[in-house]
Amino acid sequence: MPNHFYTEPGCAACKDAKEFLISRGIPFEERDIRANPEYFRVLTEELDSRTTPTLMFGDQIIVGFDRDEYQRLPGRPIGTKHDTQAFRGSV
């Protein structure tokens, strides 16, 4: 199951969270809630969130960019090389 990362344009916390995920080699599918109404519906109705970023990591939901929560996600230690082909979206 892919990790879904709900974002919107102009969201500084989304940018910071995305950079963190990429730096740790954590794969995700970015879902822009402004570009796709279905993503907004999933965010608000299924995930019961109105905050971006919201990360659906397996069965865990992280609302907002909480660095402590993100650091608990399994990933590659910071500072190692990674294959950027594993990611969707751009910084």
Sequence and secondary structure as in RCSB ss.txt:
>XXXX:A:sequence
MPNHFYTEPGCAACKDAKEFLISRGIPFEERDIRANPEYFRVLTEELDSRTTPTLMFGDQIIVGFDRDEYQRLPG
RPIGTKHDTQAFRGSV
>XXXX:A:secstr
   EEEE TT HHHHHHHHHHHHTT   EEEETTT HHHHHIIIIIS    SSEEEETTEEEES  HHHHHTS  
  TTS   GGG  S  
